[in-house]
Amino acid sequence: MTNRFARCLLAVTALAVATPASAPGQSATIVRGAPDSIADFAGLIRRLSDAGGFFNTDNLISNEQGYQQVLGAIDRLGVRGGAYIGVGPDQNFTYIARTRPRIAFIADIRRDNLLQHLMFKALFARSRNRAEFLALWTGRPVPSTIGQMGERSVQALLQWIDSTPVGATSAQRARAIVREEVQRSGVQLSPQDLATIGRFHDAFINEGLELRFTTTGRAPQPYYPSLRQLILEHDASGRMRGFLVDEEDFQFLKSMQRRNLIVPITGDLAGAQTLPGIGRYLAEIGSRVSVLYVSNVEDYLLQDGRFSAYAQWVRALPRTESAVMIRSYFGSGYGHPESTPEYYATQLLQSMRTFVTDTALLRPMRYRELVNRNWIPLRRP
């Protein structure tokens, strides 16, 4: 650990959570933050998870290429600390690295997403730096000089991955490391679960940086980004801010993973277990939500007639004064004032306080109407 990173981590650890907004029916309390580590990681997952459900995609990587477009506005709003709740795969790591929460929950209706995050946890556990993470993620050989590669630019690291072929020995070693580490998590895993984790890891080993978002029963689309594109993405100002761009961000995430503070759960955002369970746990530890990343889950909840239940649970979550919601709108690069031709999906930002006080949400609406209500502009005038 570099002295610079050590100073950064100490500053992050000491970061005070923003003044909390009281949830309906609750009085303001002193925010304690979060435990320094979670001893019963598997127990907390069991407590917060529900039966989950089906969705027709592996979603190994995101199809939201412009996921970083909200980051500048998040910085301007001073969104830091607190608790993070998100859905989906590794784009969450960029949001977590940028907002530095004290604890994070990845809640997705697919149990497969929980299994994939156990794979990521294993990779963080055995990787000294970003270079080793990329090597183990894609099955590349790990050279004896890997410890000296932590300060390389992300472009240089990707060039190194491109120039280093997967070998039978290196791929097998990467698979063995992940299998060994996921079984150390304490989470009860069936042979089928282990096979699923292995299948996910093999997709990254076989496809490498060219891996793309895939779905069941839908043809691949030209706007689906590759893993390479997602890693090299940028915010609205053109600055690359993914979690593999800066070694300090990676080490922050590695520290959170080591202390079991990134908690993947199988959860239905409109169900009576997931968000209420997280809310109760946050009340116990004295923490409040700073970021709720829902992708386009709300679109499906509106279609299924379950949006009102979801909105009720969001209203009940304890939240910081600056808490925000991040959502995605798939409009072919058009259809919203924040849309740009560069991206098929539009990433949007809204204050949680505004969402909670918007009484119009109590009546049925279409997703397009929802995303066009009270959003926060991403770019300065």
C-alpha positions as CSV (number, residue, x, y, z in Angstrom):
1,M,0.0,0.0,0.0
2,T,1.4,3.4,-1.0
3,N,1.6,6.2,1.5
4,R,-0.6,8.2,-0.8
5,F,-3.3,5.5,-0.8
6,A,-3.0,5.0,2.9
7,R,-3.7,8.7,3.5
8,C,-6.6,8.5,1.1
9,L,-8.1,5.4,2.8
10,L,-7.8,7.0,6.2
11,A,-9.6,10.1,4.9
12,V,-12.3,8.0,3.4
13,T,-12.7,6.0,6.6
14,A,-13.1,9.2,8.6
15,L,-15.5,10.7,6.1
16,A,-18.7,11.9,7.9
17,V,-22.0,10.9,6.4
18,A,-24.1,13.8,5.1
19,T,-26.9,15.1,7.4
20,P,-29.6,12.6,7.1
21,A,-33.2,13.2,6.0
22,S,-35.7,11.6,8.2
23,A,-37.7,8.8,6.6
24,P,-41.5,9.2,6.9
25,G,-42.5,8.3,10.5
26,Q,-38.9,8.4,11.8
27,S,-37.1,11.0,13.8
28,A,-33.6,12.0,12.9
29,T,-30.9,10.0,14.6
30,I,-27.1,10.4,14.9
31,V,-25.5,8.5,12.1
32,R,-23.0,5.9,13.3
33,G,-22.0,4.8,9.7
34,A,-21.3,1.1,9.3
35,P,-19.3,-1.7,10.9
36,D,-15.6,-1.8,10.1
37,S,-16.2,-5.3,8.8
38,I,-19.0,-7.9,8.7
39,A,-18.2,-11.1,10.4
40,D,-21.2,-13.2,9.3
41,F,-21.2,-12.3,5.6
42,A,-23.2,-15.4,4.6
43,G,-25.7,-14.8,7.4
44,L,-26.4,-11.2,6.3
45,I,-26.9,-12.4,2.7
46,R,-29.4,-15.0,3.9
47,R,-31.1,-12.5,6.1
48,L,-31.6,-10.0,3.3
49,S,-32.2,-12.3,0.3
50,D,-35.5,-13.6,-1.0
51,A,-36.4,-16.2,-3.5
52,G,-35.6,-14.0,-6.4
53,G,-36.9,-14.6,-9.9
54,F,-36.1,-15.0,-13.6
55,F,-34.8,-12.4,-16.1
56,N,-33.8,-13.4,-19.6
57,T,-30.1,-12.3,-19.6
58,D,-26.8,-13.4,-18.1
59,N,-25.9,-9.7,-17.8
60,L,-22.2,-10.6,-17.3
61,I,-21.4,-7.0,-18.3
62,S,-23.6,-3.9,-18.6
63,N,-25.3,-2.7,-21.8
64,E,-25.3,0.8,-20.4
65,Q,-22.2,2.2,-22.1
66,G,-22.7,5.7,-20.8
67,Y,-22.9,4.6,-17.2
68,Q,-20.3,7.2,-16.2
69,Q,-22.2,10.2,-17.5
70,V,-23.8,10.9,-14.1
71,L,-20.5,11.1,-12.2
72,G,-19.7,14.8,-12.7
73,A,-23.1,15.7,-11.4
74,I,-22.7,13.3,-8.5
75,D,-19.5,15.1,-7.6
76,R,-21.1,18.5,-7.8
77,L,-23.9,17.4,-5.4
78,G,-21.3,16.1,-2.9
79,V,-22.7,12.6,-2.8
80,R,-20.3,10.7,-0.5
81,G,-20.4,8.1,2.3
82,G,-23.5,6.5,3.6
83,A,-24.8,3.3,2.1
84,Y,-25.0,2.3,-1.6
85,I,-27.6,0.1,-3.2
86,G,-27.3,-1.1,-6.8
87,V,-28.3,-3.8,-9.3
88,G,-26.3,-5.7,-11.9
89,P,-22.7,-6.5,-12.4
90,D,-19.4,-4.6,-12.2
91,Q,-20.6,-1.1,-13.2
92,N,-21.5,-0.9,-9.5
93,F,-17.8,-0.9,-8.6
94,T,-17.3,2.4,-10.5
95,Y,-20.2,4.0,-8.6
96,I,-19.0,2.7,-5.3
97,A,-15.4,3.9,-6.0
98,R,-16.6,7.3,-6.9
99,T,-19.0,7.9,-4.0
100,R,-17.0,6.0,-1.3
101,P,-19.9,4.5,0.8
102,R,-19.3,2.9,4.1
103,I,-21.3,-0.2,3.0
104,A,-22.8,-1.4,-0.3
105,F,-25.5,-3.8,-1.3
106,I,-25.9,-5.3,-4.7
107,A,-29.6,-6.5,-4.9
108,D,-30.7,-8.3,-8.1
109,I,-33.6,-10.5,-8.8
110,R,-31.3,-13.0,-10.4
111,R,-29.4,-15.3,-8.0
112,D,-26.9,-15.6,-10.8
113,N,-25.9,-12.0,-10.1
114,L,-25.1,-12.9,-6.5
115,L,-23.0,-15.7,-7.8
116,Q,-21.2,-13.4,-10.2
117,H,-20.4,-11.0,-7.4
118,L,-18.9,-13.9,-5.4
119,M,-16.7,-14.4,-8.4
120,F,-15.7,-10.7,-8.3
121,K,-15.1,-11.0,-4.6
122,A,-12.7,-13.9,-5.2
123,L,-10.8,-11.9,-7.8
124,F,-10.4,-8.9,-5.5
125,A,-9.2,-11.2,-2.7
126,R,-6.4,-12.7,-4.7
127,S,-5.3,-9.7,-6.8
128,R,-2.6,-7.4,-5.5
129,N,-3.5,-4.7,-8.0
130,R,-5.5,-3.9,-11.1
131,A,-3.0,-5.8,-13.3
132,E,-3.4,-9.0,-11.4
133,F,-7.2,-8.5,-11.3
134,L,-7.4,-8.2,-15.1
135,A,-5.1,-11.2,-15.5
136,L,-7.1,-13.5,-13.2
137,W,-10.4,-12.2,-14.6
138,T,-9.4,-13.1,-18.2
139,G,-7.2,-16.1,-17.5
140,R,-3.9,-14.6,-18.4
141,P,-0.6,-15.6,-16.9
142,V,0.5,-13.6,-13.9
143,P,4.2,-12.6,-14.3
144,S,6.6,-12.3,-11.4
145,T,6.7,-8.6,-11.9
146,I,3.0,-8.1,-11.4
147,G,3.6,-6.2,-8.1
148,Q,5.4,-3.5,-10.1
149,M,2.5,-3.0,-12.6
150,G,0.0,-1.3,-10.3
151,E,0.9,2.2,-11.5
152,R,0.5,1.6,-15.2
153,S,-2.3,3.4,-17.0
154,V,-5.4,1.5,-17.8
155,Q,-4.7,1.7,-21.5
156,A,-1.3,0.1,-20.9
157,L,-2.8,-2.6,-18.9
158,L,-5.4,-3.4,-21.6
159,Q,-2.6,-3.5,-24.2
160,W,-0.7,-5.9,-21.9
161,I,-3.8,-8.1,-21.7
162,D,-4.2,-8.0,-25.5
163,S,-0.6,-9.0,-26.1
164,T,-0.7,-11.8,-23.5
165,P,-2.5,-15.0,-24.8
166,V,-4.5,-17.2,-22.5
167,G,-2.7,-20.4,-21.7
168,A,-4.2,-23.7,-20.5
169,T,-2.1,-23.4,-17.3
170,S,-3.0,-19.8,-16.6
171,A,-6.7,-20.3,-17.3
172,Q,-6.8,-23.4,-15.0
173,R,-5.0,-21.4,-12.3
174,A,-7.5,-18.6,-12.5
175,R,-10.4,-21.0,-12.3
176,A,-8.9,-22.8,-9.3
177,I,-8.3,-19.5,-7.5
178,V,-11.9,-18.4,-8.0
179,R,-13.4,-21.7,-7.0
180,E,-11.2,-21.8,-3.9
181,E,-12.1,-18.3,-2.8
182,V,-15.8,-18.5,-3.4
183,Q,-16.0,-21.5,-1.1
184,R,-14.2,-19.5,1.6
185,S,-17.0,-16.9,1.6
186,G,-19.2,-19.0,3.9
187,V,-22.1,-18.7,1.4
188,Q,-23.7,-22.1,1.0
189,L,-23.1,-23.1,-2.7
190,S,-24.5,-26.1,-4.5
191,P,-22.6,-27.9,-7.2
192,Q,-24.8,-26.1,-9.7
193,D,-23.9,-22.8,-8.2
194,L,-20.2,-23.6,-8.5
195,A,-20.7,-24.7,-12.1
196,T,-22.5,-21.4,-12.8
197,I,-19.7,-19.3,-11.3
198,G,-17.3,-21.4,-13.4
199,R,-19.3,-20.8,-16.6
200,F,-19.4,-17.0,-15.9
201,H,-15.6,-17.0,-15.4
202,D,-15.1,-19.0,-18.6
203,A,-17.0,-16.4,-20.6
204,F,-14.4,-13.8,-19.5
205,I,-11.5,-16.1,-20.1
206,N,-12.7,-17.1,-23.6
207,E,-13.9,-13.7,-24.8
208,G,-11.6,-11.5,-22.9
209,L,-12.0,-7.8,-23.5
210,E,-14.3,-8.4,-26.4
211,L,-17.0,-10.0,-24.2
212,R,-20.4,-8.3,-24.8
213,F,-23.8,-8.2,-23.1
214,T,-25.9,-11.2,-24.0
215,T,-29.5,-12.1,-23.6
216,T,-31.7,-15.2,-24.0
217,G,-33.9,-15.2,-27.1
218,R,-32.7,-11.8,-28.4
219,A,-30.2,-11.2,-31.1
220,P,-26.9,-9.4,-30.2
221,Q,-27.3,-5.6,-30.9
222,P,-24.6,-3.4,-32.4
223,Y,-25.0,-0.9,-29.6
224,Y,-24.0,-3.5,-26.9
225,P,-20.6,-2.3,-25.6
226,S,-17.7,-4.7,-25.1
227,L,-15.9,-5.1,-21.8
228,R,-13.0,-3.1,-23.3
229,Q,-15.4,-0.2,-24.1
230,L,-16.9,-0.2,-20.6
231,I,-13.5,-0.1,-19.0
232,L,-12.4,2.8,-21.1
233,E,-15.6,4.8,-20.8
234,H,-15.7,8.4,-19.6
235,D,-17.9,10.9,-17.8
236,A,-19.7,13.8,-19.4
237,S,-16.5,15.9,-19.3
238,G,-14.6,13.2,-21.2
239,R,-12.6,11.9,-18.1
240,M,-12.2,8.2,-17.7
241,R,-13.4,7.2,-14.2
242,G,-14.0,3.5,-14.2
243,F,-12.9,1.5,-11.2
244,L,-9.9,0.1,-13.1
245,V,-8.5,3.5,-14.1
246,D,-7.0,4.4,-10.8
247,E,-5.1,2.1,-8.5
248,E,-6.4,3.9,-5.4
249,D,-10.0,3.2,-6.4
250,F,-9.2,-0.5,-6.9
251,Q,-7.5,-0.7,-3.5
252,F,-10.5,1.0,-1.9
253,L,-12.8,-1.7,-3.4
254,K,-10.4,-4.4,-2.4
255,S,-10.5,-3.2,1.2
256,M,-14.3,-3.1,1.1
257,Q,-14.4,-6.7,-0.3
258,R,-11.9,-7.9,2.3
259,R,-14.0,-6.6,5.1
260,N,-17.3,-8.0,3.6
261,L,-18.8,-4.6,3.1
262,I,-20.0,-5.2,-0.5
263,V,-22.9,-7.5,0.1
264,P,-24.6,-9.2,-2.9
265,I,-28.1,-10.4,-2.3
266,T,-30.9,-12.0,-4.3
267,G,-33.6,-9.5,-4.2
268,D,-36.8,-8.2,-5.7
269,L,-36.9,-4.4,-5.4
270,A,-40.7,-4.4,-5.3
271,G,-40.8,-7.3,-2.8
272,A,-41.5,-7.1,0.9
273,Q,-38.0,-8.4,1.9
274,T,-35.3,-6.7,-0.1
275,L,-35.5,-2.9,0.4
276,P,-37.4,-3.2,3.7
277,G,-34.7,-5.6,5.0
278,I,-31.9,-3.4,3.9
279,G,-33.7,-0.4,5.5
280,R,-34.0,-2.3,8.8
281,Y,-30.4,-3.3,8.7
282,L,-29.3,0.3,8.0
283,A,-31.3,1.5,10.9
284,E,-29.5,-1.0,13.1
285,I,-26.1,0.2,12.1
286,G,-27.0,3.9,12.0
287,S,-26.4,4.3,8.2
288,R,-28.4,6.0,5.4
289,V,-28.7,5.5,1.7
290,S,-26.6,7.9,-0.4
291,V,-27.0,6.2,-3.8
292,L,-29.7,4.0,-5.2
293,Y,-28.8,2.7,-8.7
294,V,-31.8,1.0,-10.3
295,S,-30.8,0.8,-14.0
296,N,-34.2,0.4,-15.8
297,V,-35.8,-2.0,-13.3
298,E,-38.6,0.6,-12.7
299,D,-39.7,0.1,-16.4
300,Y,-40.4,-3.5,-15.7
301,L,-42.1,-2.8,-12.4
302,L,-44.4,-0.3,-14.1
303,Q,-45.2,-2.9,-16.8
304,D,-45.9,-5.5,-14.1
305,G,-48.1,-3.2,-12.0
306,R,-45.7,-3.4,-9.1
307,F,-44.2,0.0,-9.1
308,S,-46.3,1.4,-6.2
309,A,-44.9,-1.2,-3.9
310,Y,-41.4,-0.4,-4.9
311,A,-42.0,3.3,-4.5
312,Q,-43.4,2.6,-1.0
313,W,-40.2,0.8,0.0
314,V,-37.9,3.5,-1.4
315,R,-39.9,6.1,0.6
316,A,-39.2,4.1,3.8
317,L,-35.4,3.9,3.3
318,P,-33.3,6.1,5.5
319,R,-31.4,8.5,3.3
320,T,-28.8,11.2,3.4
321,E,-29.8,14.8,2.5
322,S,-27.8,14.5,-0.8
323,A,-29.0,11.0,-1.7
324,V,-29.5,10.3,-5.4
325,M,-31.1,7.7,-7.7
326,I,-29.3,6.6,-10.9
327,R,-31.5,5.1,-13.6
328,S,-31.2,4.2,-17.3
329,Y,-33.5,5.0,-20.2
330,F,-33.1,3.0,-23.4
331,G,-34.3,5.4,-26.1
332,S,-31.9,4.9,-29.0
333,G,-29.9,7.9,-28.0
334,Y,-32.9,10.2,-28.3
335,G,-36.2,10.8,-26.4
336,H,-34.8,12.6,-23.4
337,P,-33.1,16.0,-23.0
338,E,-30.1,14.2,-21.5
339,S,-29.8,11.8,-24.5
340,T,-26.9,12.0,-26.9
341,P,-26.4,10.2,-30.2
342,E,-23.2,8.7,-28.7
343,Y,-25.1,6.3,-26.4
344,Y,-28.2,4.1,-27.0
345,A,-29.0,4.2,-23.3
346,T,-29.3,7.5,-21.4
347,Q,-28.1,7.6,-17.8
348,L,-30.1,9.8,-15.5
349,L,-29.9,11.2,-12.0
350,Q,-32.7,12.2,-9.6
351,S,-32.7,13.3,-6.0
352,M,-34.2,10.7,-3.7
353,R,-35.9,13.4,-1.8
354,T,-37.7,14.6,-4.9
355,F,-38.7,11.0,-5.7
356,V,-40.1,10.5,-2.3
357,T,-42.1,13.7,-2.3
358,D,-43.5,13.3,-5.8
359,T,-47.1,12.4,-5.1
360,A,-47.7,11.8,-8.8
361,L,-45.8,8.5,-8.4
362,L,-48.8,7.1,-6.6
363,R,-50.7,6.8,-9.8
364,P,-49.9,4.6,-12.8
365,M,-47.6,6.0,-15.4
366,R,-45.3,5.0,-18.2
367,Y,-41.5,4.8,-17.8
368,R,-40.9,7.6,-20.3
369,E,-43.1,9.8,-18.1
370,L,-41.1,8.8,-15.0
371,V,-37.7,9.5,-16.5
372,N,-38.8,12.9,-17.7
373,R,-39.8,14.1,-14.2
374,N,-37.5,16.1,-12.0
375,W,-34.2,14.8,-13.3
376,I,-30.9,16.5,-12.3
377,P,-29.1,18.0,-15.3
378,L,-25.8,16.2,-15.9
379,R,-23.9,19.0,-17.7
380,R,-23.3,22.5,-16.6
381,P,-25.1,25.2,-18.7
